[in-house]
Amino acid sequence: MVKRLALVTALVACGGHKKADTTPPPDTDDHPVHVDNGGNMIPPEKMDEVTQDLKRRNNLVSRCLATAMEAGEVKRGTHGHIAFEITVGTDGHASSVKVIKSDIEAKTVLECATKHVQETGFPELPKPYETSYTYAVEAN
């Protein structure tokens, strides 16, 4: 019994202390978080405002197709989508507007729609903002 008590005492004395964990923390670079300390992040409210500004142009862009229909350039009942890639500059103006996809082939419609997107007033931003927007258009 004394031997067992001595053995337990020796084990507790030698191994009773928890050693510092030398295992490195798990790799957290799988999904790095980019922090911009320069204050150049675009607030979500500004991104929403850009989308709302583009949405307000829906009727004008649709009117481009209606005008082409009235001129006989497209058939009555034509409809489709025009997708734009847009870069909004820091000054609140579109610095780049490109048609990236369109069901409408009439050049006059695409030029008219592009012009309306270019003329859209946007909020001033801390850095250029690239986005895309798709207009649904139809002429009856």
N, C-alpha and C positions, 0 to 999 in steps of 0.2 A: 504494500500500500504506500509505503514511504517512497518507493521508487517511482510509482505512478504520479504521486504528488510532485516529486522533483522534476519529472519529465514534463508535466503540465506547466509547472512554474517556469521551466527553461523555455518552453515553446512560447508562452505568453511574453516572457521577457525579450526574446529575440524577434518574434514575428508579430508582436502586438501593435506595432506602429505602422500606419499606412504610409507607404512611400509616395512621393510626388508622382503624379501621372506624367510620364514622358511621351505618351502617345500624342502625335500632332493632331490638331483639330481636323475635322473632315474638310475636304476640299470644297471651298465655297465659290470657286471660280466657274462652276458649271453654268451658272446664270448670273453673270456679273451685273451689278447695278451701276449704271453710269450716273455719276453725280456731277452736275455742272455748277461749279462754284462761282462762275463768272456772271451769274444772273441772266443768262441767255436762254433759259428754257421758255418755251412758248406755253403760256397758261392754257389749260383746257377750255376756259371760257372764250379765249381768243380763237381757238380752233373751231369751237361751236359757232362763233360769230362769223367766221369765214364761210362755214357751211350754210348758215342762214342767208348770208349775202348772195351766195350762189343760187340757193333755192328761190330767192326773190326774183331771179331772172328767168324762171321757168316759162312764164307767159311770153316774154320777149323772144326767147329762143324758139318756142313753138310757133310764134308769129313768123319767124323766118321761113318755116316750112309752108305755112298758109300763104304767104306772099308768093313763094315759088309755085305753089299750086295754082293760084289766081293767074300767074303769068304763063301757065301751061308747061312749066318746067318739070313738074312731077304730077303723077296721077292723083285724082281725087281718092281719098281714103288711105293715102300713104301714111305709114307710121313707122316708128323705129326708135332707136336710141343713139345718142351722140355722147361718147365718153371723152372727157378732157383730162389732160395732165396739166396741172397749173402750179406755177411757183409764184407765191405772193411775196413781194419784196418788203423790206422794212418800212418803206414809205407808204404802204397801204395800196399799192398798185400791183397788178399782175406783171411780173417781169418776164414770164414765159407762159404761153398758152399753146398747147398742141392737142390736136384731135388724135386720140390713141385707138379709137374704135368707133365705127359708125355703120348703122344699117342704111343710112341715107347716102346716096352717091352724088346727088346734085351739088356741084361745086359752089353754087351761089348760096345754098342753104348752109353749108359748112363755113363759108367765109362770113356770112351774116352772124351765125351762132358764135363763131370765134370772136368777132368784133364785140358782141355783147358781153362776153366773158371778160375780154380785155378792158372794157369800160367799167367793169364792176368796181365799186369802191370798197376797200377792205380796211380793217383796223390796222393801225401801225403796230409792227411786231419787232421784238428784240433781235430777230434774225430771220432770214428767208425761210418760208414754210412751203414745202412741197406737198401737194395733195392731189386728189383726183375727184371728179364729179361727173355723174352721168345724168343727162337730161333725156326724159321720155318726150318724144314729139309726135304729133299727128296732125294731119290736115283732112278735114271732112268736106 
